[in-house]
Amino acid sequence: RLEYTTNSPGISITEGYVRVEGLQIQQPSVAQYVGGAVDLNSSGGETVIISNNIIKPETTQTAQTGIGITGSPNARIFNNIIYGFNGTSNRGIFKNSSSLVYIYNNTIINCTIGIQQNSGDAIIVNNIVQNCTTDYGASGFWNSSSDYNISSDGTAPGSHSKASTTVKFLDAVNDDFHLDPTDTAARNAGTSSPLDSGSGAGMTNVVDIDGTARGNAWDIGADEV
């Protein structure tokens, strides 16, 4: 578990070939800049993986971000649960870089903007975003491979995505965002091939945030029931 107290990223990544996995990260009660609790600011194009983390703020402040992509990493961001970034200029995931980034199987709840792309390109697949002021925000456009996403508003990109759809969680009141076994929106509704097959990414994410194996029909979001 990582809790910190300064107006800076909790984890700042300036090199390639880095993996941040399996942490609980709490951003402190001070105003932040867009780098976020986890700041990807590497510029060499090497792979950086951010996966299986739970990220939240201690209390809501201005300009807070869960995961910020501000450099040009070859990033893969998956199986993260991010919630509570709902202050002024807050985002769950904020991409402000020129590189192509893969964002898939994340669950993002109660943020000002759930996933925002400000520049460059992003492929977003199998993500749940719920109860944000804007669930998915893009200054330009999402990559055409983006699909199988869920939003509670009308912004989920992709022909197989589900907009204006409510996901049932196990205990959302107490911040338990595992899928409820009775959910019918996200369960078995994702694609088991979330990456562009021509990308050369070489990533096979066959388990969820808890290490549970994903079946032939993947659940959307970080959790597999």
SVG drawing of the C-alpha trace seen along z (x, -y; Angstrom):
<svg xmlns="http://www.w3.org/2000/svg" viewBox="-29 -23 44 43">
<polyline fill="none" stroke="black" stroke-width="0.4" points="0.0,0.0 1.3,-3.4 0.2,-6.6 2.2,-9.8 1.8,-13.5 3.4,-15.7 2.1,-17.6 3.8,-15.2 3.2,-11.8 3.2,-8.9 5.1,-6.9 6.9,-8.8 8.1,-6.6 10.8,-8.2 12.3,-5.0 11.1,-2.2 10.6,1.5 8.8,0.7 5.8,2.5 3.6,1.2 1.4,4.0 -0.8,5.0 -0.7,1.8 -3.2,-0.2 -2.4,-3.9 -3.9,-6.8 -3.3,-10.3 -3.0,-12.9 -5.4,-15.7 -3.4,-18.4 -4.0,-19.9 -2.1,-18.0 -0.9,-18.5 -1.9,-16.3 0.8,-13.7 -1.4,-11.8 -0.9,-9.3 1.0,-7.3 2.8,-9.4 4.1,-7.8 6.6,-10.3 9.1,-8.1 10.0,-9.1 12.0,-6.2 9.0,-4.2 9.8,-1.2 7.0,0.8 5.5,-0.3 2.7,1.7 0.3,0.4 -1.9,3.2 -3.9,4.7 -3.9,1.6 -6.6,-0.2 -6.1,-4.0 -8.1,-6.7 -7.7,-10.1 -7.7,-10.7 -10.1,-13.5 -11.1,-15.4 -8.9,-18.3 -8.3,-20.2 -6.5,-18.7 -6.1,-15.2 -5.6,-12.2 -5.3,-8.5 -3.0,-7.5 -1.5,-10.3 0.4,-9.6 2.4,-12.8 5.5,-11.4 5.5,-9.0 5.7,-5.5 4.6,-2.4 2.0,-1.9 -0.4,0.9 -2.9,0.0 -5.2,2.8 -7.1,4.4 -7.1,1.2 -9.9,0.0 -9.9,-3.8 -12.5,-5.8 -13.4,-9.1 -11.5,-11.6 -14.5,-13.9 -13.1,-17.4 -12.4,-20.2 -10.3,-19.1 -10.1,-15.5 -9.6,-12.4 -9.4,-8.7 -7.0,-8.2 -5.6,-11.2 -3.6,-10.7 -1.7,-13.8 1.0,-12.3 1.7,-11.6 2.2,-7.8 -0.3,-5.0 -1.5,-3.7 -3.6,-0.6 -6.2,-1.0 -8.3,2.1 -10.3,3.9 -10.3,1.1 -13.1,0.1 -13.4,-3.6 -16.1,-5.1 -17.3,-8.5 -14.7,-10.7 -15.1,-14.1 -13.8,-12.5 -13.3,-8.8 -10.9,-8.3 -9.7,-11.4 -7.5,-11.5 -6.1,-15.0 -3.7,-14.2 -2.2,-11.3 -4.0,-7.9 -5.5,-5.4 -7.1,-2.0 -9.6,-1.5 -11.3,1.9 -13.4,3.7 -13.5,0.7 -16.3,-0.1 -16.8,-3.8 -19.7,-4.7 -21.2,-7.8 -18.7,-10.3 -19.6,-13.8 -18.2,-12.6 -17.3,-8.9 -15.1,-9.0 -13.7,-12.3 -11.6,-12.8 -10.4,-16.1 -9.8,-14.4 -11.1,-10.8 -10.6,-7.3 -8.8,-4.8 -11.2,-2.8 -10.2,0.4 -11.8,-0.9 -14.8,1.2 -16.7,3.3 -16.7,0.5 -19.5,-0.5 -20.6,-3.9 -23.4,-5.2 -23.7,-8.2 -23.7,-8.2 -19.9,-8.4 -18.7,-4.7 -16.9,-4.4 -17.2,-1.3 -20.0,0.5 -20.2,3.3 -20.0,0.9 -22.9,0.3 -23.7,-3.4 -26.2,-4.6 -25.9,-1.3 -25.7,-0.6 -23.4,2.1 -24.2,3.9 -21.3,4.0 -21.0,6.2 -21.0,3.4 -20.6,0.0 -21.7,-1.9 -18.6,-0.6 -16.3,-0.9 -16.3,2.7 -16.4,2.6 -16.2,6.3 -19.0,7.3 -22.1,8.7 -22.8,12.3 -26.2,11.1 -24.9,8.3 -26.1,8.6 -24.4,5.6 -20.6,6.5 -20.5,10.2 -19.5,12.2 -19.9,9.0 -16.3,8.3 -13.9,9.4 -11.2,12.0 -8.9,10.3 -8.6,6.8 -5.4,5.9 -5.0,5.0 -3.6,8.2 -1.3,6.3 0.3,4.2 3.0,6.6 2.2,5.9 2.6,9.5 0.4,9.2 -2.0,11.9 -4.0,10.7 -5.8,14.0 -6.5,13.1 -8.3,10.3 -7.3,8.0 -7.6,10.8 -5.8,13.4 -9.1,15.1 -8.8,16.7 -10.9,15.1 -13.1,17.5 -13.8,17.6 -16.2,14.7 -14.5,12.1 -16.3,9.8 -15.9,6.1 -13.9,4.2 -11.1,5.2 -13.0,8.1 -14.0,11.5 -16.8,13.3"/>
</svg>
